[in-house]
Amino acid sequence: MSVLINTLLIISAIVMIIFIVLQPGKSEGLSGAISGGAEQLFGKKKARGLDLVLHRGTIITATIFFVLAFISAYVL
């Protein structure tokens, strides 16, 4: 059982790394630093297409990773 959980943990970590690396950068130079995160907070730039898939995939794989990590640490 522990081999299966650890294997799934490694696979989810690799998939999460791939999702994170494929996402485009959010930096906008000096104008992004001055305006802060207000544009992201109020949703002027919503993810569409591949960006949305990568964003949701990252959230899902991160959740799976943390659940498997807790199971691996406390149950096994």
mmCIF file of the N, C-alpha and C atoms, coordinates in Angstrom:
data_MODEL
# 
_entry.id   MODEL 
# 
loop_
_atom_site.group_PDB 
_atom_site.id 
_atom_site.type_symbol 
_atom_site.label_atom_id 
_atom_site.label_alt_id 
_atom_site.label_comp_id 
_atom_site.label_asym_id 
_atom_site.label_entity_id 
_atom_site.label_seq_id 
_atom_site.pdbx_PDB_ins_code 
_atom_site.Cartn_x 
_atom_site.Cartn_y 
_atom_site.Cartn_z 
_atom_site.occupancy 
_atom_site.B_iso_or_equiv 
_atom_site.pdbx_formal_charge 
_atom_site.auth_seq_id 
_atom_site.auth_comp_id 
_atom_site.auth_asym_id 
_atom_site.auth_atom_id 
_atom_site.pdbx_PDB_model_num 
ATOM 1   N N  . MET A 1 1  ? 0.829   -1.201 0.000   1.00 0.00 ? 1  MET A N  1 
ATOM 2   C CA . MET A 1 1  ? 0.000   0.000  0.000   1.00 0.00 ? 1  MET A CA 1 
ATOM 3   C C  . MET A 1 1  ? 0.866   1.255  0.000   1.00 0.00 ? 1  MET A C  1 
ATOM 4   N N  . SER A 1 2  ? 1.943   1.244  0.790   1.00 0.00 ? 2  SER A N  1 
ATOM 5   C CA . SER A 1 2  ? 2.792   2.435  0.844   1.00 0.00 ? 2  SER A CA 1 
ATOM 6   C C  . SER A 1 2  ? 3.514   2.661  -0.478  1.00 0.00 ? 2  SER A C  1 
ATOM 7   N N  . VAL A 1 3  ? 3.839   1.582  -1.182  1.00 0.00 ? 3  VAL A N  1 
ATOM 8   C CA . VAL A 1 3  ? 4.500   1.726  -2.482  1.00 0.00 ? 3  VAL A CA 1 
ATOM 9   C C  . VAL A 1 3  ? 3.553   2.406  -3.468  1.00 0.00 ? 3  VAL A C  1 
ATOM 10  N N  . LEU A 1 4  ? 2.302   2.036  -3.452  1.00 0.00 ? 4  LEU A N  1 
ATOM 11  C CA . LEU A 1 4  ? 1.311   2.630  -4.340  1.00 0.00 ? 4  LEU A CA 1 
ATOM 12  C C  . LEU A 1 4  ? 1.118   4.114  -4.041  1.00 0.00 ? 4  LEU A C  1 
ATOM 13  N N  . ILE A 1 5  ? 0.988   4.459  -2.778  1.00 0.00 ? 5  ILE A N  1 
ATOM 14  C CA . ILE A 1 5  ? 0.783   5.865  -2.401  1.00 0.00 ? 5  ILE A CA 1 
ATOM 15  C C  . ILE A 1 5  ? 2.011   6.704  -2.730  1.00 0.00 ? 5  ILE A C  1 
ATOM 16  N N  . ASN A 1 6  ? 3.209   6.165  -2.457  1.00 0.00 ? 6  ASN A N  1 
ATOM 17  C CA . ASN A 1 6  ? 4.425   6.905  -2.778  1.00 0.00 ? 6  ASN A CA 1 
ATOM 18  C C  . ASN A 1 6  ? 4.617   7.062  -4.282  1.00 0.00 ? 6  ASN A C  1 
ATOM 19  N N  . THR A 1 7  ? 4.233   6.054  -5.065  1.00 0.00 ? 7  THR A N  1 
ATOM 20  C CA . THR A 1 7  ? 4.310   6.157  -6.517  1.00 0.00 ? 7  THR A CA 1 
ATOM 21  C C  . THR A 1 7  ? 3.352   7.222  -7.030  1.00 0.00 ? 7  THR A C  1 
ATOM 22  N N  . LEU A 1 8  ? 2.128   7.231  -6.512  1.00 0.00 ? 8  LEU A N  1 
ATOM 23  C CA . LEU A 1 8  ? 1.161   8.261  -6.905  1.00 0.00 ? 8  LEU A CA 1 
ATOM 24  C C  . LEU A 1 8  ? 1.623   9.653  -6.479  1.00 0.00 ? 8  LEU A C  1 
ATOM 25  N N  . LEU A 1 9  ? 2.286   9.735  -5.349  1.00 0.00 ? 9  LEU A N  1 
ATOM 26  C CA . LEU A 1 9  ? 2.824   11.003 -4.857  1.00 0.00 ? 9  LEU A CA 1 
ATOM 27  C C  . LEU A 1 9  ? 3.897   11.536 -5.797  1.00 0.00 ? 9  LEU A C  1 
ATOM 28  N N  . ILE A 1 10 ? 4.775   10.678 -6.255  1.00 0.00 ? 10 ILE A N  1 
ATOM 29  C CA . ILE A 1 10 ? 5.831   11.089 -7.186  1.00 0.00 ? 10 ILE A CA 1 
ATOM 30  C C  . ILE A 1 10 ? 5.238   11.495 -8.526  1.00 0.00 ? 10 ILE A C  1 
ATOM 31  N N  . ILE A 1 11 ? 4.266   10.744 -9.016  1.00 0.00 ? 11 ILE A N  1 
ATOM 32  C CA . ILE A 1 11 ? 3.630   11.076 -10.298 1.00 0.00 ? 11 ILE A CA 1 
ATOM 33  C C  . ILE A 1 11 ? 2.910   12.417 -10.214 1.00 0.00 ? 11 ILE A C  1 
ATOM 34  N N  . SER A 1 12 ? 2.188   12.642 -9.129  1.00 0.00 ? 12 SER A N  1 
ATOM 35  C CA . SER A 1 12 ? 1.479   13.918 -8.995  1.00 0.00 ? 12 SER A CA 1 
ATOM 36  C C  . SER A 1 12 ? 2.464   15.076 -8.859  1.00 0.00 ? 12 SER A C  1 
ATOM 37  N N  . ALA A 1 13 ? 3.597   14.860 -8.208  1.00 0.00 ? 13 ALA A N  1 
ATOM 38  C CA . ALA A 1 13 ? 4.609   15.918 -8.105  1.00 0.00 ? 13 ALA A CA 1 
ATOM 39  C C  . ALA A 1 13 ? 5.188   16.257 -9.472  1.00 0.00 ? 13 ALA A C  1 
ATOM 40  N N  . ILE A 1 14 ? 5.465   15.257 -10.286 1.00 0.00 ? 14 ILE A N  1 
ATOM 41  C CA . ILE A 1 14 ? 6.006   15.502 -11.626 1.00 0.00 ? 14 ILE A CA 1 
ATOM 42  C C  . ILE A 1 14 ? 4.991   16.226 -12.496 1.00 0.00 ? 14 ILE A C  1 
ATOM 43  N N  . VAL A 1 15 ? 3.724   15.808 -12.436 1.00 0.00 ? 15 VAL A N  1 
ATOM 44  C CA . VAL A 1 15 ? 2.677   16.464 -13.230 1.00 0.00 ? 15 VAL A CA 1 
ATOM 45  C C  . VAL A 1 15 ? 2.484   17.907 -12.780 1.00 0.00 ? 15 VAL A C  1 
ATOM 46  N N  . MET A 1 16 ? 2.534   18.152 -11.473 1.00 0.00 ? 16 MET A N  1 
ATOM 47  C CA . MET A 1 16 ? 2.382   19.511 -10.963 1.00 0.00 ? 16 MET A CA 1 
ATOM 48  C C  . MET A 1 16 ? 3.544   20.395 -11.422 1.00 0.00 ? 16 MET A C  1 
ATOM 49  N N  . ILE A 1 17 ? 4.755   19.865 -11.418 1.00 0.00 ? 17 ILE A N  1 
ATOM 50  C CA . ILE A 1 17 ? 5.903   20.625 -11.906 1.00 0.00 ? 17 ILE A CA 1 
ATOM 51  C C  . ILE A 1 17 ? 5.735   20.975 -13.375 1.00 0.00 ? 17 ILE A C  1 
ATOM 52  N N  . ILE A 1 18 ? 5.254   20.034 -14.154 1.00 0.00 ? 18 ILE A N  1 
ATOM 53  C CA . ILE A 1 18 ? 5.036   20.295 -15.587 1.00 0.00 ? 18 ILE A CA 1 
ATOM 54  C C  . ILE A 1 18 ? 3.988   21.384 -15.780 1.00 0.00 ? 18 ILE A C  1 
ATOM 55  N N  . PHE A 1 19 ? 2.883   21.317 -15.048 1.00 0.00 ? 19 PHE A N  1 
ATOM 56  C CA . PHE A 1 19 ? 1.852   22.356 -15.150 1.00 0.00 ? 19 PHE A CA 1 
ATOM 57  C C  . PHE A 1 19 ? 2.405   23.729 -14.778 1.00 0.00 ? 19 PHE A C  1 
ATOM 58  N N  . ILE A 1 20 ? 3.200   23.800 -13.738 1.00 0.00 ? 20 ILE A N  1 
ATOM 59  C CA . ILE A 1 20 ? 3.733   25.083 -13.289 1.00 0.00 ? 20 ILE A CA 1 
ATOM 60  C C  . ILE A 1 20 ? 4.721   25.648 -14.290 1.00 0.00 ? 20 ILE A C  1 
ATOM 61  N N  . VAL A 1 21 ? 5.573   24.804 -14.846 1.00 0.00 ? 21 VAL A N  1 
ATOM 62  C CA . VAL A 1 21 ? 6.579   25.279 -15.800 1.00 0.00 ? 21 VAL A CA 1 
ATOM 63  C C  . VAL A 1 21 ? 5.927   25.752 -17.099 1.00 0.00 ? 21 VAL A C  1 
ATOM 64  N N  . LEU A 1 22 ? 4.842   25.131 -17.501 1.00 0.00 ? 22 LEU A N  1 
ATOM 65  C CA . LEU A 1 22 ? 4.186   25.507 -18.753 1.00 0.00 ? 22 LEU A CA 1 
ATOM 66  C C  . LEU A 1 22 ? 3.375   26.798 -18.660 1.00 0.00 ? 22 LEU A C  1 
ATOM 67  N N  . GLN A 1 23 ? 3.074   27.259 -17.458 1.00 0.00 ? 23 GLN A N  1 
ATOM 68  C CA . GLN A 1 23 ? 2.284   28.477 -17.321 1.00 0.00 ? 23 GLN A CA 1 
ATOM 69  C C  . GLN A 1 23 ? 3.097   29.698 -17.723 1.00 0.00 ? 23 GLN A C  1 
ATOM 70  N N  . PRO A 1 24 ? 2.452   30.657 -18.395 1.00 0.00 ? 24 PRO A N  1 
ATOM 71  C CA . PRO A 1 24 ? 3.175   31.875 -18.787 1.00 0.00 ? 24 PRO A CA 1 
ATOM 72  C C  . PRO A 1 24 ? 3.457   32.761 -17.576 1.00 0.00 ? 24 PRO A C  1 
ATOM 73  N N  . GLY A 1 25 ? 4.473   33.607 -17.706 1.00 0.00 ? 25 GLY A N  1 
ATOM 74  C CA . GLY A 1 25 ? 4.820   34.519 -16.624 1.00 0.00 ? 25 GLY A CA 1 
ATOM 75  C C  . GLY A 1 25 ? 3.767   35.597 -16.448 1.00 0.00 ? 25 GLY A C  1 
ATOM 76  N N  . LYS A 1 26 ? 3.596   36.061 -15.236 1.00 0.00 ? 26 LYS A N  1 
ATOM 77  C CA . LYS A 1 26 ? 2.599   37.082 -14.941 1.00 0.00 ? 26 LYS A CA 1 
ATOM 78  C C  . LYS A 1 26 ? 3.211   38.470 -14.815 1.00 0.00 ? 26 LYS A C  1 
ATOM 79  N N  . SER A 1 27 ? 4.529   38.595 -14.970 1.00 0.00 ? 27 SER A N  1 
ATOM 80  C CA . SER A 1 27 ? 5.168   39.891 -14.768 1.00 0.00 ? 27 SER A CA 1 
ATOM 81  C C  . SER A 1 27 ? 4.840   40.838 -15.908 1.00 0.00 ? 27 SER A C  1 
ATOM 82  N N  . GLU A 1 28 ? 4.639   42.082 -15.564 1.00 0.00 ? 28 GLU A N  1 
ATOM 83  C CA . GLU A 1 28 ? 4.323   43.116 -16.540 1.00 0.00 ? 28 GLU A CA 1 
ATOM 84  C C  . GLU A 1 28 ? 5.350   44.233 -16.496 1.00 0.00 ? 28 GLU A C  1 
ATOM 85  N N  . GLY A 1 29 ? 6.490   43.957 -15.921 1.00 0.00 ? 29 GLY A N  1 
ATOM 86  C CA . GLY A 1 29 ? 7.504   44.989 -15.810 1.00 0.00 ? 29 GLY A CA 1 
ATOM 87  C C  . GLY A 1 29 ? 7.203   45.957 -14.681 1.00 0.00 ? 29 GLY A C  1 
ATOM 88  N N  . LEU A 1 30 ? 7.634   47.204 -14.841 1.00 0.00 ? 30 LEU A N  1 
ATOM 89  C CA . LEU A 1 30 ? 7.485   48.197 -13.793 1.00 0.00 ? 30 LEU A CA 1 
ATOM 90  C C  . LEU A 1 30 ? 6.027   48.599 -13.591 1.00 0.00 ? 30 LEU A C  1 
ATOM 91  N N  . SER A 1 31 ? 5.237   48.625 -14.643 1.00 0.00 ? 31 SER A N  1 
ATOM 92  C CA . SER A 1 31 ? 3.828   48.999 -14.485 1.00 0.00 ? 31 SER A CA 1 
ATOM 93  C C  . SER A 1 31 ? 3.071   47.982 -13.648 1.00 0.00 ? 31 SER A C  1 
ATOM 94  N N  . GLY A 1 32 ? 3.436   46.711 -13.737 1.00 0.00 ? 32 GLY A N  1 
ATOM 95  C CA . GLY A 1 32 ? 2.808   45.683 -12.911 1.00 0.00 ? 32 GLY A CA 1 
ATOM 96  C C  . GLY A 1 32 ? 3.200   45.824 -11.456 1.00 0.00 ? 32 GLY A C  1 
ATOM 97  N N  . ALA A 1 33 ? 4.420   46.295 -11.204 1.00 0.00 ? 33 ALA A N  1 
ATOM 98  C CA . ALA A 1 33 ? 4.863   46.473 -9.830  1.00 0.00 ? 33 ALA A CA 1 
ATOM 99  C C  . ALA A 1 33 ? 4.181   47.671 -9.176  1.00 0.00 ? 33 ALA A C  1 
ATOM 100 N N  . ILE A 1 34 ? 3.908   48.707 -9.960  1.00 0.00 ? 34 ILE A N  1 
ATOM 101 C CA . ILE A 1 34 ? 3.270   49.906 -9.410  1.00 0.00 ? 34 ILE A CA 1 
ATOM 102 C C  . ILE A 1 34 ? 1.798   49.660 -9.121  1.00 0.00 ? 34 ILE A C  1 
ATOM 103 N N  . SER A 1 35 ? 1.116   49.020 -10.054 1.00 0.00 ? 35 SER A N  1 
ATOM 104 C CA . SER A 1 35 ? -0.325  48.811 -9.876  1.00 0.00 ? 35 SER A CA 1 
ATOM 105 C C  . SER A 1 35 ? -0.631  47.710 -8.867  1.00 0.00 ? 35 SER A C  1 
ATOM 106 N N  . GLY A 1 36 ? 0.338   46.855 -8.605  1.00 0.00 ? 36 GLY A N  1 
ATOM 107 C CA . GLY A 1 36 ? 0.132   45.793 -7.623  1.00 0.00 ? 36 GLY A CA 1 
ATOM 108 C C  . GLY A 1 36 ? -0.745  44.690 -8.165  1.00 0.00 ? 36 GLY A C  1 
ATOM 109 N N  . GLY A 1 37 ? -1.429  43.996 -7.295  1.00 0.00 ? 37 GLY A N  1 
ATOM 110 C CA . GLY A 1 37 ? -2.272  42.890 -7.702  1.00 0.00 ? 37 GLY A CA 1 
ATOM 111 C C  . GLY A 1 37 ? -3.721  43.271 -7.871  1.00 0.00 ? 37 GLY A C  1 
ATOM 112 N N  . ALA A 1 38 ? -4.012  44.562 -8.012  1.00 0.00 ? 38 ALA A N  1 
ATOM 113 C CA . ALA A 1 38 ? -5.404  45.002 -8.101  1.00 0.00 ? 38 ALA A CA 1 
ATOM 114 C C  . ALA A 1 38 ? -6.083  44.461 -9.351  1.00 0.00 ? 38 ALA A C  1 
ATOM 115 N N  . GLU A 1 39 ? -5.334  44.349 -10.443 1.00 0.00 ? 39 GLU A N  1 
ATOM 116 C CA . GLU A 1 39 ? -5.954  43.847 -11.669 1.00 0.00 ? 39 GLU A CA 1 
ATOM 117 C C  . GLU A 1 39 ? -6.330  42.378 -11.525 1.00 0.00 ? 39 GLU A C  1 
ATOM 118 N N  . GLN A 1 40 ? -5.507  41.618 -10.869 1.00 0.00 ? 40 GLN A N  1 
ATOM 119 C CA . GLN A 1 40 ? -5.846  40.216 -10.654 1.00 0.00 ? 40 GLN A CA 1 
ATOM 120 C C  . GLN A 1 40 ? -6.969  40.066 -9.638  1.00 0.00 ? 40 GLN A C  1 
ATOM 121 N N  . LEU A 1 41 ? -7.002  40.968 -8.669  1.00 0.00 ? 41 LEU A N  1 
ATOM 122 C CA . LEU A 1 41 ? -8.024  40.895 -7.630  1.00 0.00 ? 41 LEU A CA 1 
ATOM 123 C C  . LEU A 1 41 ? -9.409  41.144 -8.198  1.00 0.00 ? 41 LEU A C  1 
ATOM 124 N N  . PHE A 1 42 ? -9.526  42.115 -9.078  1.00 0.00 ? 42 PHE A N  1 
ATOM 125 C CA . PHE A 1 42 ? -10.836 42.458 -9.627  1.00 0.00 ? 42 PHE A CA 1 
ATOM 126 C C  . PHE A 1 42 ? -11.146 41.733 -10.930 1.00 0.00 ? 42 PHE A C  1 
ATOM 127 N N  . GLY A 1 43 ? -10.252 40.877 -11.391 1.00 0.00 ? 43 GLY A N  1 
ATOM 128 C CA . GLY A 1 43 ? -10.565 39.991 -12.498 1.00 0.00 ? 43 GLY A CA 1 
ATOM 129 C C  . GLY A 1 43 ? -10.565 40.626 -13.862 1.00 0.00 ? 43 GLY A C  1 
ATOM 130 N N  . LYS A 1 44 ? -9.729  41.615 -14.119 1.00 0.00 ? 44 LYS A N  1 
ATOM 131 C CA . LYS A 1 44 ? -9.689  42.188 -15.463 1.00 0.00 ? 44 LYS A CA 1 
ATOM 132 C C  . LYS A 1 44 ? -9.046  41.227 -16.453 1.00 0.00 ? 44 LYS A C  1 
ATOM 133 N N  . LYS A 1 45 ? -8.124  40.425 -15.965 1.00 0.00 ? 45 LYS A N  1 
ATOM 134 C CA . LYS A 1 45 ? -7.448  39.460 -16.828 1.00 0.00 ? 45 LYS A CA 1 
ATOM 135 C C  . LYS A 1 45 ? -7.852  38.061 -16.398 1.00 0.00 ? 45 LYS A C  1 
ATOM 136 N N  . LYS A 1 46 ? -8.798  37.490 -17.085 1.00 0.00 ? 46 LYS A N  1 
ATOM 137 C CA . LYS A 1 46 ? -9.234  36.150 -16.759 1.00 0.00 ? 46 LYS A CA 1 
ATOM 138 C C  . LYS A 1 46 ? -8.525  35.171 -17.685 1.00 0.00 ? 46 LYS A C  1 
ATOM 139 N N  . ALA A 1 47 ? -8.187  34.023 -17.134 1.00 0.00 ? 47 ALA A N  1 
ATOM 140 C CA . ALA A 1 47 ? -7.503  33.007 -17.921 1.00 0.00 ? 47 ALA A CA 1 
ATOM 141 C C  . ALA A 1 47 ? -8.485  32.387 -18.901 1.00 0.00 ? 47 ALA A C  1 
ATOM 142 N N  . ARG A 1 48 ? -8.000  32.160 -20.103 1.00 0.00 ? 48 ARG A N  1 
ATOM 143 C CA . ARG A 1 48 ? -8.822  31.528 -21.137 1.00 0.00 ? 48 ARG A CA 1 
ATOM 144 C C  . ARG A 1 48 ? -8.001  30.480 -21.854 1.00 0.00 ? 48 ARG A C  1 
ATOM 145 N N  . GLY A 1 49 ? -8.664  29.483 -22.364 1.00 0.00 ? 49 GLY A N  1 
ATOM 146 C CA . GLY A 1 49 ? -8.013  28.476 -23.174 1.00 0.00 ? 49 GLY A CA 1 
ATOM 147 C C  . GLY A 1 49 ? -7.014  27.640 -22.398 1.00 0.00 ? 49 GLY A C  1 
ATOM 148 N N  . LEU A 1 50 ? -5.797  27.593 -22.940 1.00 0.00 ? 50 LEU A N  1 
ATOM 149 C CA . LEU A 1 50 ? -4.755  26.767 -22.348 1.00 0.00 ? 50 LEU A CA 1 
ATOM 150 C C  . LEU A 1 50 ? -4.349  27.262 -20.964 1.00 0.00 ? 50 LEU A C  1 
ATOM 151 N N  . ASP A 1 51 ? -4.363  28.584 -20.766 1.00 0.00 ? 51 ASP A N  1 
ATOM 152 C CA . ASP A 1 51 ? -4.028  29.130 -19.447 1.00 0.00 ? 51 ASP A CA 1 
ATOM 153 C C  . ASP A 1 51 ? -5.003  28.644 -18.383 1.00 0.00 ? 51 ASP A C  1 
ATOM 154 N N  . LEU A 1 52 ? -6.272  28.578 -18.726 1.00 0.00 ? 52 LEU A N  1 
ATOM 155 C CA . LEU A 1 52 ? -7.285  28.098 -17.785 1.00 0.00 ? 52 LEU A CA 1 
ATOM 156 C C  . LEU A 1 52 ? -7.073  26.627 -17.458 1.00 0.00 ? 52 LEU A C  1 
ATOM 157 N N  . VAL A 1 53 ? -6.762  25.827 -18.473 1.00 0.00 ? 53 VAL A N  1 
ATOM 158 C CA . VAL A 1 53 ? -6.520  24.395 -18.260 1.00 0.00 ? 53 VAL A CA 1 
ATOM 159 C C  . VAL A 1 53 ? -5.298  24.193 -17.368 1.00 0.00 ? 53 VAL A C  1 
ATOM 160 N N  . LEU A 1 54 ? -4.235  24.957 -17.627 1.00 0.00 ? 54 LEU A N  1 
ATOM 161 C CA . LEU A 1 54 ? -3.028  24.840 -16.809 1.00 0.00 ? 54 LEU A CA 1 
ATOM 162 C C  . LEU A 1 54 ? -3.278  25.290 -15.370 1.00 0.00 ? 54 LEU A C  1 
ATOM 163 N N  . HIS A 1 55 ? -4.057  26.349 -15.210 1.00 0.00 ? 55 HIS A N  1 
ATOM 164 C CA . HIS A 1 55 ? -4.362  26.855 -13.866 1.00 0.00 ? 55 HIS A CA 1 
ATOM 165 C C  . HIS A 1 55 ? -5.176  25.851 -13.062 1.00 0.00 ? 55 HIS A C  1 
ATOM 166 N N  . ARG A 1 56 ? -6.213  25.324 -13.668 1.00 0.00 ? 56 ARG A N  1 
ATOM 167 C CA . ARG A 1 56 ? -7.049  24.331 -12.976 1.00 0.00 ? 56 ARG A CA 1 
ATOM 168 C C  . ARG A 1 56 ? -6.301  23.035 -12.729 1.00 0.00 ? 56 ARG A C  1 
ATOM 169 N N  . GLY A 1 57 ? -5.478  22.631 -13.708 1.00 0.00 ? 57 GLY A N  1 
ATOM 170 C CA . GLY A 1 57 ? -4.678  21.417 -13.532 1.00 0.00 ? 57 GLY A CA 1 
ATOM 171 C C  . GLY A 1 57 ? -3.703  21.543 -12.380 1.00 0.00 ? 57 GLY A C  1 
ATOM 172 N N  . THR A 1 58 ? -3.120  22.740 -12.229 1.00 0.00 ? 58 THR A N  1 
ATOM 173 C CA . THR A 1 58 ? -2.204  22.978 -11.121 1.00 0.00 ? 58 THR A CA 1 
ATOM 174 C C  . THR A 1 58 ? -2.919  22.876 -9.786  1.00 0.00 ? 58 THR A C  1 
ATOM 175 N N  . ILE A 1 59 ? -4.098  23.449 -9.700  1.00 0.00 ? 59 ILE A N  1 
ATOM 176 C CA . ILE A 1 59 ? -4.872  23.389 -8.455  1.00 0.00 ? 59 ILE A CA 1 
ATOM 177 C C  . ILE A 1 59 ? -5.252  21.948 -8.121  1.00 0.00 ? 59 ILE A C  1 
ATOM 178 N N  . ILE A 1 60 ? -5.688  21.208 -9.112  1.00 0.00 ? 60 ILE A N  1 
ATOM 179 C CA . ILE A 1 60 ? -6.115  19.823 -8.880  1.00 0.00 ? 60 ILE A CA 1 
ATOM 180 C C  . ILE A 1 60 ? -4.934  18.951 -8.468  1.00 0.00 ? 60 ILE A C  1 
ATOM 181 N N  . THR A 1 61 ? -3.814  19.066 -9.192  1.00 0.00 ? 61 THR A N  1 
ATOM 182 C CA . THR A 1 61 ? -2.661  18.232 -8.845  1.00 0.00 ? 61 THR A CA 1 
ATOM 183 C C  . THR A 1 61 ? -2.043  18.633 -7.509  1.00 0.00 ? 61 THR A C  1 
ATOM 184 N N  . ALA A 1 62 ? -2.097  19.917 -7.164  1.00 0.00 ? 62 ALA A N  1 
ATOM 185 C CA . ALA A 1 62 ? -1.586  20.341 -5.854  1.00 0.00 ? 62 ALA A CA 1 
ATOM 186 C C  . ALA A 1 62 ? -2.447  19.764 -4.733  1.00 0.00 ? 62 ALA A C  1 
ATOM 187 N N  . THR A 1 63 ? -3.757  19.749 -4.933  1.00 0.00 ? 63 THR A N  1 
ATOM 188 C CA . THR A 1 63 ? -4.658  19.167 -3.939  1.00 0.00 ? 63 THR A CA 1 
ATOM 189 C C  . THR A 1 63 ? -4.405  17.671 -3.780  1.00 0.00 ? 63 THR A C  1 
ATOM 190 N N  . ILE A 1 64 ? -4.261  16.980 -4.897  1.00 0.00 ? 64 ILE A N  1 
ATOM 191 C CA . ILE A 1 64 ? -3.968  15.545 -4.859  1.00 0.00 ? 64 ILE A CA 1 
ATOM 192 C C  . ILE A 1 64 ? -2.636  15.289 -4.161  1.00 0.00 ? 64 ILE A C  1 
ATOM 193 N N  . PHE A 1 65 ? -1.631  16.132 -4.472  1.00 0.00 ? 65 PHE A N  1 
ATOM 194 C CA . PHE A 1 65 ? -0.314  15.987 -3.861  1.00 0.00 ? 65 PHE A CA 1 
ATOM 195 C C  . PHE A 1 65 ? -0.384  16.119 -2.345  1.00 0.00 ? 65 PHE A C  1 
ATOM 196 N N  . PHE A 1 66 ? -1.072  17.151 -1.853  1.00 0.00 ? 66 PHE A N  1 
ATOM 197 C CA . PHE A 1 66 ? -1.143  17.359 -0.412  1.00 0.00 ? 66 PHE A CA 1 
ATOM 198 C C  . PHE A 1 66 ? -1.948  16.267 0.287   1.00 0.00 ? 66 PHE A C  1 
ATOM 199 N N  . VAL A 1 67 ? -3.011  15.811 -0.325  1.00 0.00 ? 67 VAL A N  1 
ATOM 200 C CA . VAL A 1 67 ? -3.794  14.719 0.274   1.00 0.00 ? 67 VAL A CA 1 
ATOM 201 C C  . VAL A 1 67 ? -2.945  13.452 0.354   1.00 0.00 ? 67 VAL A C  1 
ATOM 202 N N  . LEU A 1 68 ? -2.234  13.141 -0.729  1.00 0.00 ? 68 LEU A N  1 
ATOM 203 C CA . LEU A 1 68 ? -1.377  11.951 -0.710  1.00 0.00 ? 68 LEU A CA 1 
ATOM 204 C C  . LEU A 1 68 ? -0.226  12.096 0.282   1.00 0.00 ? 68 LEU A C  1 
ATOM 205 N N  . ALA A 1 69 ? 0.297   13.310 0.422   1.00 0.00 ? 69 ALA A N  1 
ATOM 206 C CA . ALA A 1 69 ? 1.376   13.531 1.390   1.00 0.00 ? 69 ALA A CA 1 
ATOM 207 C C  . ALA A 1 69 ? 0.879   13.316 2.816   1.00 0.00 ? 69 ALA A C  1 
ATOM 208 N N  . PHE A 1 70 ? -0.322  13.809 3.124   1.00 0.00 ? 70 PHE A N  1 
ATOM 209 C CA . PHE A 1 70 ? -0.883  13.593 4.455   1.00 0.00 ? 70 PHE A CA 1 
ATOM 210 C C  . PHE A 1 70 ? -1.176  12.120 4.704   1.00 0.00 ? 70 PHE A C  1 
ATOM 211 N N  . ILE A 1 71 ? -1.701  11.446 3.704   1.00 0.00 ? 71 ILE A N  1 
ATOM 212 C CA . ILE A 1 71 ? -1.978  10.014 3.850   1.00 0.00 ? 71 ILE A CA 1 
ATOM 213 C C  . ILE A 1 71 ? -0.672  9.252  4.064   1.00 0.00 ? 71 ILE A C  1 
ATOM 214 N N  . SER A 1 72 ? 0.338   9.617  3.307   1.00 0.00 ? 72 SER A N  1 
ATOM 215 C CA . SER A 1 72 ? 1.625   8.940  3.429   1.00 0.00 ? 72 SER A CA 1 
ATOM 216 C C  . SER A 1 72 ? 2.259   9.175  4.794   1.00 0.00 ? 72 SER A C  1 
ATOM 217 N N  . ALA A 1 73 ? 2.102   10.366 5.340   1.00 0.00 ? 73 ALA A N  1 
ATOM 218 C CA . ALA A 1 73 ? 2.739   10.692 6.604   1.00 0.00 ? 73 ALA A CA 1 
ATOM 219 C C  . ALA A 1 73 ? 1.985   10.119 7.811   1.00 0.00 ? 73 ALA A C  1 
ATOM 220 N N  . TYR A 1 74 ? 0.672   10.147 7.782   1.00 0.00 ? 74 TYR A N  1 
ATOM 221 C CA . TYR A 1 74 ? -0.097  9.817  8.980   1.00 0.00 ? 74 TYR A CA 1 
ATOM 222 C C  . TYR A 1 74 ? -0.673  8.415  8.989   1.00 0.00 ? 74 TYR A C  1 
ATOM 223 N N  . VAL A 1 75 ? -1.019  7.896  7.856   1.00 0.00 ? 75 VAL A N  1 
ATOM 224 C CA . VAL A 1 75 ? -1.668  6.582  7.837   1.00 0.00 ? 75 VAL A CA 1 
ATOM 225 C C  . VAL A 1 75 ? -0.631  5.464  7.732   1.00 0.00 ? 75 VAL A C  1 
ATOM 226 N N  . LEU A 1 76 ? 0.392   5.695  6.940   1.00 0.00 ? 76 LEU A N  1 
ATOM 227 C CA . LEU A 1 76 ? 1.365   4.609  6.709   1.00 0.00 ? 76 LEU A CA 1 
ATOM 228 C C  . LEU A 1 76 ? 2.456   4.613  7.691   1.00 0.00 ? 76 LEU A C  1 
# 
